Amino acid sequence: MTIRLAKKRQNILISIVLLCFNEVRHGYLERILANLHEQEGHKEIIFCD
């Protein structure tokens, strides 16, 4: 699993890692990322394998 954030925000990183490990549905994860993008103003590249 690889996670990269344009801005390093530890709390967001932890949240995304937990989402990946809990195998949250892809659509739900996309909504979380869209909300983060609106709030933080940065882009994420997420791979959950």
Residue pairs with C-beta under 8 A, 6 or more apart in sequence:
1 17
1 20
1 47
1 48
1 49
2 47
3 13
3 16
3 17
3 20
3 46
3 47
4 44
4 45
5 12
5 13
5 42
5 44
6 42
6 43
6 44
7 40
7 42
9 40
12 36
12 40
15 32
16 32
16 33
16 44
16 46
19 28
19 29
19 32
19 48
20 29
20 46
20 48
23 48
29 46
29 48
33 44
33 46
36 42
36 44
37 43
37 44
